[in-house]
Amino acid sequence: MKNFLKIIKYALVLVLLLVVGVCAIYWQNDIPLTTLKEKYANEASKFVEIDGMSVHYRDEGNASDTIPIVLIHGTGASLHTWEGWVQELKTEHRVVRMDLPAYGLTGPNPTGDYSQEFYAEFIHHFLTKIGVKQCVLGGNSLGGAITWAHALKYPETVRKMILVDAAGYPMQSKSVPIAFQMARIPVVKNLFKYVTPRSVVESSIKNVYVQKEKVTLALVDRYFELSLREGNREAFISRIGRGFSDDNYLNIKTLKMPTLILWGEQDLLIPLHVAEKFHQDLPDDTLVVLKNLGHTPMEEDAAQTVAVVKVFLKKK
């Protein structure tokens, strides 16, 4: 019995030393917002006060365009994910994008609410604040779920929708990024607020890309450094832990506006069968499946995906 207790004692000490070692190696302090602004804001960046947050956004392109394109990023991302699209679209269109609460330079929601209802209402407040009465609304992943949820609540504000590997329907992922997994594990998720290996961020990005060679050092740096904005790690964990568990998706079939459903064929996080559900439920839609692309096709191959968007925008 004494030997057994001694073994347990040594095992606990080893585990404790391992935890301390991991913390010592991978501990990451928050990066000051001023430092992040210097690197990730530019001359097109603006900040607007909404619901107690200073929201980072960019409003670019054709100022005379009365029906702007508004783009919403997904979990863990930022407005930078749309850069390739914006460069192609802004010559003819007005293009607006923002860092959602919990991400990018915007940072956490003071109330801690990251529900779909909150985000849909946030988009309404944002559009009202910047004077947009009607738009083409598009989003990727979480941003896609926010897009259709906002359209359900404020259909008069959405001329067209663009759903890029959008969330919303109950489904089972084929593969989940490791950062998402860690954010759901008790104890580990608490450590994740302070112990954030860059390798975990890199692995998570590669999980949603098919063409791994496109995951550059600069891309990983951006995701990693913006995740270290004060409050973003805790907000990321809160958002992942929340999920969308209600049955709001049952109302998707009531949406009437023209919709482009754009999907990476090899999306393992939100598989292709979810695209088929959107295609089945939406009465006026166009489904385009993109070969050799994953969960963030607009980032992985901006040129191929924006070409499809341009055709869709020209349709009456």
C-alpha positions in Angstrom: 0.0 0.0 0.0 2.8 2.4 0.9 4.5 1.7 -2.4 1.3 2.3 -4.3 0.9 5.7 -2.5 4.5 6.6 -3.3 3.9 5.8 -7.0 0.8 8.0 -7.0 2.8 10.8 -5.3 5.6 10.6 -7.8 3.1 10.5 -10.7 1.3 13.6 -9.5 4.7 15.4 -9.1 5.6 14.5 -12.6 2.3 15.7 -14.0 2.7 19.0 -12.0 6.2 19.4 -13.4 5.0 18.7 -16.9 2.2 21.4 -16.5 4.7 23.9 -15.1 7.1 23.2 -18.0 4.4 23.6 -20.7 3.3 26.8 -19.1 6.8 28.1 -18.9 7.4 27.3 -22.6 4.1 28.4 -24.1 2.8 31.1 -21.8 1.8 34.1 -23.9 1.0 37.6 -22.5 -1.7 39.7 -24.2 -0.4 42.0 -27.0 -1.3 45.6 -26.3 -4.1 46.9 -28.6 -1.9 49.9 -29.7 0.7 47.5 -30.9 -1.8 45.4 -32.8 -3.3 48.5 -34.4 0.0 49.6 -35.7 0.4 46.3 -37.5 -3.1 45.3 -38.5 -5.0 48.6 -39.0 -4.3 50.7 -42.0 -5.5 53.9 -43.7 -8.8 52.2 -44.6 -9.5 51.2 -41.0 -12.1 53.0 -39.0 -13.5 52.5 -35.5 -17.1 53.0 -34.4 -18.7 52.6 -31.0 -21.4 49.9 -30.9 -22.9 48.3 -27.8 -20.0 49.4 -25.6 -17.3 48.2 -28.1 -14.9 50.1 -30.4 -15.6 48.1 -33.6 -12.8 47.9 -36.2 -14.1 48.0 -39.8 -13.2 49.0 -43.3 -15.5 50.7 -45.8 -13.8 50.7 -49.2 -14.5 51.0 -52.9 -17.2 52.8 -54.9 -18.7 55.3 -52.6 -21.7 55.9 -54.9 -22.8 52.2 -54.6 -26.0 52.4 -52.7 -26.2 48.6 -52.1 -22.8 47.8 -50.6 -21.4 44.3 -50.1 -21.0 43.6 -46.3 -18.8 40.6 -45.4 -18.7 38.8 -42.1 -15.7 36.5 -41.1 -15.8 33.2 -39.2 -14.6 32.0 -35.8 -11.1 32.9 -34.9 -10.7 35.1 -38.0 -10.8 38.8 -38.7 -11.8 41.2 -41.5 -8.5 40.4 -43.2 -9.8 37.0 -44.4 -11.7 38.9 -47.1 -8.7 40.9 -48.4 -8.5 39.0 -51.8 -12.2 39.6 -52.5 -12.1 43.3 -51.5 -9.2 44.0 -53.9 -11.2 42.6 -56.8 -14.7 43.9 -55.8 -13.9 47.5 -54.7 -13.3 48.8 -58.2 -17.0 48.5 -58.9 -18.7 48.1 -55.5 -18.6 49.5 -52.1 -17.3 46.8 -49.7 -17.7 46.8 -45.9 -16.2 44.3 -43.5 -15.7 44.3 -39.7 -14.0 42.5 -36.9 -16.8 40.8 -35.0 -17.0 41.0 -31.2 -14.6 38.4 -29.7 -12.1 38.7 -32.6 -9.6 40.9 -34.3 -9.1 44.5 -33.1 -12.7 44.7 -31.9 -12.2 42.4 -29.0 -14.7 40.9 -26.5 -18.3 41.8 -25.9 -18.5 43.5 -22.4 -21.7 41.4 -21.7 -20.0 38.1 -22.6 -22.9 37.3 -25.0 -21.8 35.5 -28.2 -25.2 33.9 -29.2 -26.5 33.9 -32.7 -29.2 36.3 -31.6 -26.6 38.8 -30.3 -24.5 38.7 -33.5 -27.6 39.1 -35.7 -28.6 42.2 -33.7 -25.0 43.5 -33.6 -25.0 43.5 -37.5 -28.2 45.5 -37.4 -26.7 48.0 -35.0 -23.5 48.2 -37.1 -25.3 48.8 -40.4 -27.6 51.4 -38.8 -24.6 53.2 -37.3 -22.8 53.5 -40.7 -25.9 54.3 -42.6 -26.5 51.2 -44.6 -30.2 50.6 -45.3 -29.8 47.6 -47.6 -26.9 45.5 -48.7 -25.6 42.3 -50.2 -24.8 40.4 -47.0 -22.2 37.6 -47.0 -20.4 35.5 -44.4 -18.1 32.5 -43.9 -18.7 29.8 -41.3 -19.9 31.6 -38.2 -20.3 34.7 -40.4 -22.6 32.7 -42.7 -24.8 31.7 -39.7 -24.9 35.4 -38.7 -25.8 36.4 -42.3 -28.9 34.2 -42.5 -30.0 34.9 -38.9 -29.8 38.6 -39.6 -31.7 38.1 -42.9 -34.5 36.3 -41.0 -34.8 39.1 -38.5 -34.3 42.0 -40.9 -35.2 40.7 -44.4 -35.8 44.2 -45.8 -32.1 45.1 -45.3 -30.7 42.2 -47.3 -30.9 42.4 -51.1 -28.9 39.2 -51.7 -27.0 36.7 -49.5 -23.6 35.0 -50.0 -23.1 31.9 -47.8 -19.6 30.6 -47.8 -19.3 27.2 -46.0 -21.9 28.6 -43.6 -22.8 27.2 -40.2 -26.4 26.7 -39.0 -27.7 23.2 -39.5 -27.1 20.4 -37.0 -24.2 18.3 -38.3 -21.1 16.2 -37.4 -17.7 17.5 -38.4 -15.3 15.2 -40.1 -12.3 17.0 -38.5 -12.1 19.9 -36.0 -9.2 22.3 -35.6 -7.2 21.6 -32.4 -7.8 25.1 -31.1 -11.6 24.4 -31.2 -11.1 21.1 -29.4 -8.9 22.6 -26.7 -11.5 25.4 -26.1 -14.0 22.7 -25.1 -11.9 20.7 -22.7 -12.4 21.4 -18.9 -9.2 22.7 -17.2 -7.4 22.8 -20.6 -9.6 25.6 -21.8 -8.7 27.7 -18.7 -5.0 27.2 -19.4 -5.6 28.1 -23.0 -6.4 31.7 -21.9 -2.7 32.1 -21.1 -0.9 29.1 -22.6 -1.3 29.5 -26.4 1.3 27.7 -28.6 1.7 29.2 -32.0 1.8 25.7 -33.3 -1.8 25.1 -32.2 -2.9 28.1 -34.3 -0.9 27.0 -37.3 -2.3 23.4 -37.1 -5.8 24.8 -36.8 -5.4 26.9 -40.0 -4.0 24.0 -41.9 -6.9 21.9 -40.7 -9.3 24.1 -42.7 -7.0 24.5 -45.8 -6.6 21.8 -48.4 -3.5 23.5 -50.0 -1.3 23.5 -47.0 1.5 25.4 -48.8 -0.7 28.5 -48.8 -0.5 28.6 -45.0 2.3 31.2 -44.9 4.2 32.5 -41.9 2.5 35.9 -42.3 -0.9 34.2 -42.3 -0.2 32.3 -39.1 1.3 35.4 -37.5 -1.9 37.3 -38.2 -4.2 34.7 -36.7 -1.9 34.1 -33.7 -1.2 37.7 -32.8 -4.8 38.9 -33.2 -5.8 36.0 -30.9 -3.6 37.6 -28.2 -5.5 40.9 -28.1 -6.7 41.4 -24.6 -9.9 39.4 -23.9 -9.9 37.6 -27.3 -8.8 34.2 -25.9 -11.4 34.1 -23.2 -14.0 35.3 -25.7 -13.0 32.6 -28.2 -13.5 29.9 -25.5 -16.9 31.4 -24.5 -18.0 31.5 -28.2 -16.9 27.9 -28.9 -18.5 26.7 -25.7 -21.8 28.4 -26.6 -22.6 26.9 -30.0 -25.9 27.4 -31.7 -28.2 24.8 -30.3 -31.6 26.3 -31.0 -33.9 25.4 -34.0 -33.7 28.8 -35.8 -32.3 26.9 -38.8 -35.9 25.6 -39.4 -36.8 29.1 -40.6 -34.1 29.3 -43.3 -36.6 28.0 -45.9 -38.7 31.2 -45.4 -35.9 33.4 -46.9 -36.8 34.7 -50.3 -33.8 36.8 -51.4 -31.4 35.4 -54.1 -28.6 33.5 -52.4 -25.2 32.2 -53.5 -24.1 29.1 -51.7 -20.3 28.8 -52.1 -18.6 25.7 -50.7 -15.2 24.1 -50.5 -15.7 20.5 -51.6 -13.2 19.2 -49.0 -14.5 21.2 -46.1 -14.0 18.9 -43.1 -15.4 21.2 -40.4 -18.8 21.9 -42.1 -19.1 19.1 -44.7 -20.6 19.5 -48.1 -23.9 17.8 -47.1 -24.7 21.0 -45.2 -24.5 23.0 -48.4 -27.0 20.6 -49.9 -29.4 21.4 -47.0 -29.1 25.1 -47.7 -29.7 24.3 -51.4 -32.8 22.3 -50.6 -34.3 24.9 -48.2 -33.6 28.2 -50.0 -36.1 28.8 -52.8 -33.9 31.2 -54.9 -30.3 30.0 -54.6 -27.2 29.1 -56.7 -24.9 26.4 -55.3 -21.3 26.3 -56.5 -19.0 23.6 -55.1 -15.3 24.4 -55.4 -12.9 21.5 -55.9 -9.6 21.3 -53.9 -10.7 23.9 -51.4 -11.6 23.7 -47.8 -13.5 25.6 -45.1 -12.3 29.1 -46.0 -12.2 29.0 -49.8 -12.4 32.9 -50.1 -9.0 33.0 -48.2 -7.5 29.9 -49.7 -8.2 30.9 -53.3 -9.6 34.4 -53.5 -9.3 34.7 -57.3 -11.4 31.5 -58.1 -14.1 32.3 -55.5 -14.5 36.0 -56.2 -15.0 35.2 -59.9 -18.1 33.2 -58.9 -19.3 36.1 -56.7 -18.9 38.6 -59.6 -21.2 36.5 -61.8 -23.8 36.3 -59.0 -23.7 40.0 -58.3 -24.6 40.8 -61.9 -27.7 38.6 -61.9 -31.0 40.5 -61.5 
